[in-house]
Amino acid sequence: MAKYILNSVDETIKLGERLGKSLTEPVIIKLDGEMGAGKTHFTKGLAIGLGVEEEITSPTFSILNIYEGNVMNFFHIDAYRIKNIEEALDAGLAEVFRDDGVVVLEWGDILTTFFENKVIEIKIKYLGDNKREMIIEGWDDDSTRD
């Protein structure tokens, strides 16, 4: 487990980028944090690290956004509005977890039955003034931590 204190949106994006650059195999990144905690900013950085050139937007209303990266495909899921497994199946989400790509999953506790790849769990807590605490489990980062 690694704990980071990030003091700006830019630091949040840069940590996401560092994680994205380190990924060499399919993985599920489970993001937990309140609305406004910085999940989308972190995801933007992750996409940069994976070589995604498209603008990253929150899939709050679309549920799933798919991007093509230089390294792997990139799937961004916001499962906030998914109420049960049947809705997830109807939305085609089970197939996403079987792809050889990176899946970023927000609000995804209901979807854990679909997990087939390695999981990195990230908890983000907004501390105010663009400051965040981020706890990451499942990623070996050799850089300096707070």
Residue pairs with C-beta under 8 A, 6 or more apart in sequence:
1 135
1 136
1 137
2 135
2 136
2 137
2 139
2 141
2 145
3 133
3 134
3 135
3 136
3 145
3 146
4 15
4 133
4 134
4 135
4 136
4 145
4 146
5 127
5 131
5 132
5 133
5 134
5 146
6 12
6 15
6 38
6 131
6 132
6 133
6 134
7 130
7 131
8 130
8 131
9 38
9 41
9 130
12 38
12 41
12 42
12 45
12 132
12 134
13 41
13 42
13 44
13 45
13 48
14 45
15 42
15 45
15 134
16 41
16 42
16 43
16 44
16 45
16 46
16 47
16 48
16 49
17 45
17 46
17 48
17 49
18 45
18 49
18 141
18 143
19 29
19 45
19 46
19 49
19 120
19 136
19 139
19 141
20 45
20 46
20 47
20 48
20 49
20 50
20 102
21 49
21 50
22 49
22 139
22 141
23 49
23 50
23 71
23 72
23 102
24 71
25 117
25 118
26 72
26 99
26 100
26 101
26 102
26 103
26 117
26 118
27 102
27 103
27 117
27 118
27 119
27 120
28 97
28 102
28 103
28 105
28 115
28 117
28 118
28 119
28 120
29 46
29 102
29 103
29 104
29 105
29 119
29 120
29 122
30 105
30 108
30 119
30 120
30 121
30 122
31 39
31 42
31 43
31 104
31 105
31 106
31 108
31 122
31 124
32 121
32 122
32 123
32 124
33 39
33 123
33 124
33 125
33 126
34 125
34 126
36 126
37 124
37 125
37 126
37 132
38 124
38 126
38 132
38 134
39 58
39 106
39 124
40 56
40 57
40 58
42 122
42 124
42 134
43 56
43 76
43 104
44 56
46 74
46 102
46 104
47 54
47 56
47 67
47 69
47 74
47 76
50 69
50 70
50 71
50 72
50 74
50 102
51 69
51 70
51 71
52 67
52 68
52 69
52 70
52 74
54 67
54 68
56 65
56 67
56 76
57 65
58 76
58 78
59 65
59 76
59 77
59 78
60 78
60 80
60 81
63 77
63 78
63 79
63 81
63 82
63 91
63 93
64 75
64 76
64 77
64 91
64 92
64 93
64 96
65 75
65 76
66 73
66 74
66 75
66 76
67 73
67 74
67 75
67 76
68 74
69 101
69 102
72 100
72 101
72 102
73 99
73 100
73 101
73 102
74 101
74 102
74 104
75 96
75 99
75 101
75 102
75 103
75 104
76 104
76 106
77 93
77 96
77 103
77 104
77 105
77 106
77 108
77 111
78 106
78 107
79 88
79 93
79 105
79 106
79 107
79 108
79 110
79 111
80 106
80 107
82 88
82 91
82 93
82 107
82 110
82 111
83 110
84 110
85 110
85 113
88 94
88 110
88 111
88 114
93 111
93 114
94 114
96 103
96 114
97 103
97 111
97 114
97 115
97 116
97 117
98 116
103 117
105 111
118 138
119 138
120 136
120 137
120 138
120 139
121 136
121 137
121 138
122 134
122 135
122 136
122 137
123 134
123 135
124 132
124 133
124 134
125 132
125 133
125 134
126 132
127 133
